[in-house]
Amino acid sequence: MNSRGIYIGLDIGTSKVCAIAAEPDHEDILKIVGLSSSPSTGLRRGTIVDIEATSAAIRQALDEIEVSAGIKAEYVTVGIAGEHIFSLNARGVIGIADLSRRSGGKELEITEEDVERVVESATAVGLPNGRQIIHVIPQQFSVDDEAGLRNPVGMTGRRLEAQVHLVTSATASTKNIISTVRNAGCQVKDFVLEPIASAQSVLTEEEKQIGVGLIDIGAGTTDAIVMSKFGVEHTVSLPFGGNQVTSDIASILRITEEQADELKLKFGHCFTESTAVDKVFDVKGVGGRQDRNINESEFSMYIEARMDEILQMVKNNLKENGMLKHLNSGLVFTGGGSKIPGLEALAKRVFEMPVRLGHPIGFTDTTEMIESPEYATATGLIAYAAKFQSNERRRLDRGAPARIINKISEFFRNNF
């Protein structure tokens, strides 16, 4: 938390850095007091490849936040994603020990400490060198023969089992983020996996209970999370996003990627059936070459082909991991890539289930800018910060990345 009780979320994306500052308003509503973004050139597919360039982009975004919010940015909650992220489900088991020997052989009451021990035991998985756990998210518990429990505290038994979702990252990548943020003049308060942040911002409690998937299409990566009544079931980050669409357009039309991106934003559509052949626009030639005309329908074919491929890859990943069965309420799409017209229609065809665009909820903002799906991650980061950091009692060791990572969090138990 920064001065005046203001939280700052920092979404370090492949194409831009977005910073949002907010303070508690009333009835769990957060009031946006600052919003800014700056072009980002120091990342590739969600991974920092140029610390200096990324630090400059972060500093530019934070400068605007500091002016609009009237504060000095000291601590930020940072989103993390990219192809270095790997997730898995794991189990832990412990016996409920009677250290005082006062039970007389009877079953023992499970305490909060027992829950922490069994969740910690689930983290004892063999990770390759150079990887670290960034989230340990409890899914469900079992006490003796009774399974499917959300909170076993107060129950009695002799054997406690936990099923958890582990999110891991490359240690080098997390250290690079910490160094980059420090170079920009502030400290990382917490890391949050970006689809987890987005889910906190745009999903309803009803969707979480029924079962839902969230797909965040960014510039360099496409991230997904699947949730059921037991919490987070699956997370994945695929190294493909909106930049691949832009590259395809540039290659096919023989123009620069800057021109391609401009045309995509202005005329782009990813569902050809909804476009018209009689709507024509100009494409300026490069290097003195002759300009050409192209109709909306032909242009959309280039976009649809790549977007369909990205969605198919997500679907295949969810299918291979047995996740489609959890999507009872359908899918929610966020990220800049979801703003391309026709995305909902294309996704309905690919996944054959209900689809909607995700807009941040639980915020007040006089500019109405955050209503866009592209701000799902940034707003989710401050929602996380407000719910977890406001109750945090311990100070994090700013010199040790491992202590920045919150392994067992009441936030996940209460919100996922």
N, C-alpha and C positions, 0 to 999 in steps of 0.2 A: 504494500500500500504506500502511496505517496502522500504528500502533505494535503491537508483538507479532506482526507479520506477518499482520495481519487485513485481509481484503478486504471492502469494502462495496458491494453492488449496490443501485441505487435505481431502482425502476420507478415512474415518475410517470404514473399512469393517469388516465383521465377520471373515474372514480368513487372511486379511492383511490390513495394513495401507499404503496407497499410497500418496506420496507428490509430487507435481509438481510445479516448479517455472518458470515463464515466464516474458518477458518484451516486450513492443511494439516494432515492427520491422519497417514495412512500410505498408501502405494501409490496415490498420486494421488486419494485420497479426501479430500473437504473436510468438515470438522466445523462444523455450524451452531452459532454461539455467540450469535446474536441474531436475532430475527425480530419485525417490528412492522408495523403498517399504520395509516393514519389517513385519515379521509374527505377527499376532494378535490373542491373546487368551482370551482377556478380554471382548468379546462381545458374545451375544447369540441372533440370529435372528435379528441382527441390533441394539440391545439395549445393552448399557454398563452394565456389571455385575461385573466388576473388574476395578476400576478406576486406581489403581496402575499399573496393568499389561498393560492397554491401554495407560497410560501416558508414560510408558517405550517404547512401540512400536512407539508412536508418536515421542518421543525424538530421537529414533534411526533413523527414517526416516528423521527427520528435520536436524540431524547432517550431513547426507550425502548431503542434499540440500544446507546447509550452506557452505560446503566445495566446492561443484561444482559451486555454483553461486557466491561465495565470499561475502556473506552477512550474517547478523544476522537476523534470522526469528523472527519478532516481532508480525506481524498480519497475520492471516490465514483465508481464506474463507472455511467454513466447510460444507460438505454434511451431510444431515440428512435424515434418513429413518428408517424403522422398523415397527413392528406391533403396536406401539403406535401412529402412524400417522393416522389421520382420516380427510377426505376431504368432502366438500359439496358445492353446489351452493346456492347462496342467492341473494336477491334483496333489493335494497334501493330506496326510493323515497323522493324527496324534492320539495318544491315550490321555484321558482326563485324570491327572495325577492328584492324589490326596497327600500332599506333602506333610500335613499336620497329623495325618492318621486319625482324624476325628469322625470319619464317616461310618466306621464300624462295618465296612464292607458293603455299604449301600451305594446306590448310584449317586454321582456327584453333579452339582449344578455347574453349568458352563458359564464362564465369566468372559468379560471382554478381553482379558489377557489370553484366555484359551483361543479365542477367535484370532487374535493377532498371531499367536504361535502357529496355528494350523495354516493360516494364509502365508506366513513366512516360510513354512515348510514346503509349500507348493512352489516356491521360487528356486528350490534346490535342483535346478535342471542344468544339464551340461551345455553351456553356451560356448561357441567358438571364441578364441582369443580375439580381443578387440571389439567385443559386443557387451552391452550393458542393458539392464532392465530400466525402463523409464516409467512404466505403469504396471501395477499389480491390481487388477480389477476383480473383486470377488463376484462370482456368478450365483452359486448356490452352495448350500451346506447339507450334510447328512449327519444325523446323530444316531448311532447304532444302526438300526434297520430303517429309520425314517428319513427319506430323501426329499429333495425339492424344497428345502427351507431357505428363507431369505435371511433370517436373523436368529441364530440359535441361542443367543444370550438368555440365561434364565431357565433353559431347558435342562433336563437331567439325562445323564448317559455316561458311558465309559469310553466311547470311541467317537471322535469328531473328524469328519472329512470335509474338505473344501475343494470346490472346483473354481479355478480362477482363469482369467484371460491375461496373458503376459504380453506386453508390448516392449520390444527391444530395439535398440538403435546401434549404429556404429559409434563406438566411443569417440573416435576422431571427429565425427560429424557434430556430436554434442559439444565437444570442446571448441570446435571452430565457431559454433554459434555463440558460446559464452565469450570467446575472444572478440568476436565481431561486435557484439553488443557492448562490451567493455570499451572497445575502441571508439564507440559512438557516444561514450560518456555516461553509461548507466549500467545497472546490474540485472541479471536474469533472476527473477523471483521464483518462477516455476516454468517447466516445460509442460505443454499439453499437446497430445497428438491432435492434429488438425481436424480430422473427422469427428473426434470426440468433442472438441470445442463446438464444431458446427452443429452437432446433434443437440448439445445443450441449448443452443440458440434458437433452433427452428423446429424441433420436434415437439409434439404435444405429448402429454402424459398418456393419453388414450392410445396414441400410436405406439409408444414404447411398450405398453402393457399387451397390446394385441400382437405386436411383432412388426418391425419396419426396417427398411434399409435406407441409408442415406448415401448418395453418390455426389462427391464434390469434384467437379471438373475444373481444374486450374489450368494455368498456362503450360506448366511442365509436367504435372502429375495428375492422375485421377485417383482419388482416395475414396474408400468405401468403408462403411460400418454397418453391421447388422445387429439389431437389438431384439430381444424377446422379453418376456415377463421376468426372466432371470437376470437381465442386464445385457452387457456387451457379449455377443457370441463370436464376433469375427471382425477383424479390421485388416485392411490391405491397402498398400500404396503401389500403384502401377506407374511406370515411367513414361506415360503418354498423356498428352493434354491438348489444349487449344493451339499451342505452338505448332503441332504437327499439321493441323488444318491450315494454318497460315503458310507453312512451308510448301504444302501441296499446291495451294493457290499460286504462290510465287513461281514454283517450278512449271506448272502447266501454262500459266499466262506469260511466263518469261519477264517477270517484273521483280522489283525488290520486295523484301519481306515487309518493309514499312508500308509500301503501297498495298500489298496483299492484305495486311492487317486492317488498313483503313477501309478497303473494299468489303472485307468480311464484316466489319462493324456496321457499315452503312447499308450494304445490300444483301448480307448473308442470310441464308435460310438453309435448314438441314432436313427439310422434308419436301422433296421435289413435287409430290402430288399436290401440294398447296400453293405452288408457284405458277407464274404465267409466262408464256413464251413471248407475249407482246410487250412486256416491260423490259426495255433495253437501257443500258447505261454504258458510258465510255470508259475504256481502259487506256491510259496514257502509255505510249511506247517509251522504252528506256534507251538512252543514248542516241536520241534523234530518230529512233524508229517510228514508223507510222502508228498513230493511234488506231484502236480497233473497238468494235462494238461487241457486246455480249448480252444475251438475254438472261433474265433472272432464273429461268428454269435450268439452263445449261450451267450457270454459276452454282446453283444449289446442288447439282449433281456432284461437284468436286467436294463440297462440304459434307454432304450426306454420306458419301463413301467412307471418309475417314471417321466421322462421328459414329457411324454404324459399326465400324471395326472396333473402336474404343469401347462402345457399349457391349459388343459381343465378348470382348476380353473380360470385362467385368462380370458379365453373366456366366461365362465359363468358369471363372475363379469361384464365384459363389456356388455354382453347381458342383464343382469338384470338391468343395469343402462342406457340402450338405447344408447350405444356408438358404436355399430357395424356399424350403418348407417353413421358415420363420417369417417370411414376408407377407403376413396375412393382411396387413393394411396397405401394402404396396411400397412404392419408392418415393423418396423426396430428393430432389436435385438442387444443388447449390453450386457456387463458384461462378467465375466469369464465363466459363464455357457454357453454362446452362442458360445464359441470356440469349443465345442464338435462337431466333424464331424457329419453331418447328421441332424443338428438342422434345417437348412433351409427347407430340404425336409419334416421333421416331422411337422414343423410349417405350411407349405403349406397344408398338409393333414388335420391338425386340424382346421385351420381357413378358408381354401378354399379361399385364396386371395394372392396377391403378397407379397413376403418376401425378405428382404435383411439384411445383417449384417451391422451394423453401425460402421464407422471408423471416428475418429476425423478429422475435416476439419478446415482450417484457421490457421494452425500452421506450423512453420518450426522447424525441429529437425534433426540434423545430424545423430543421432543414429537410426532413423526410428522406435524406440520402441513404440512410442505412436500410431502407425497405428493400434494397436490391439484394438478390442472392449472393452477390460477390462479397458482401460484408458479413456472411454467416460465420466465418472463422473468427474474424476480429471481434465481433460482438460476443461470440461464444467464449472467447478468452477472458473478457472482462466479467462475463457471467460466472465463469469458473472462479475467477479471483474473488469476486464478491461473496460467493457461497463458501469457499474454503478458506481463503486467506484471512477473512474477517474474524474467524474463530481460531486461527492458528496462534499457538502460544510460544512455540520455539522459534528462535532465530536461526536462519540457515547460515551455514558456513560458506561465505561467498568464495572461499578459495578452493572448495572441494566439490566438483561436479556431482559426485555420488550423493552428496547431502542435499543438493538442489532437487534431486529426483525424489518425488514423494511416492514411496512404494505402497504404503497401506493408508488409504485416505478415506475418511468418513464421507468425503464428497462423493466418491464412487459408490459407496454402500447406500447412500441416501438418494442419489440422483440417477443411478443407472441400475 
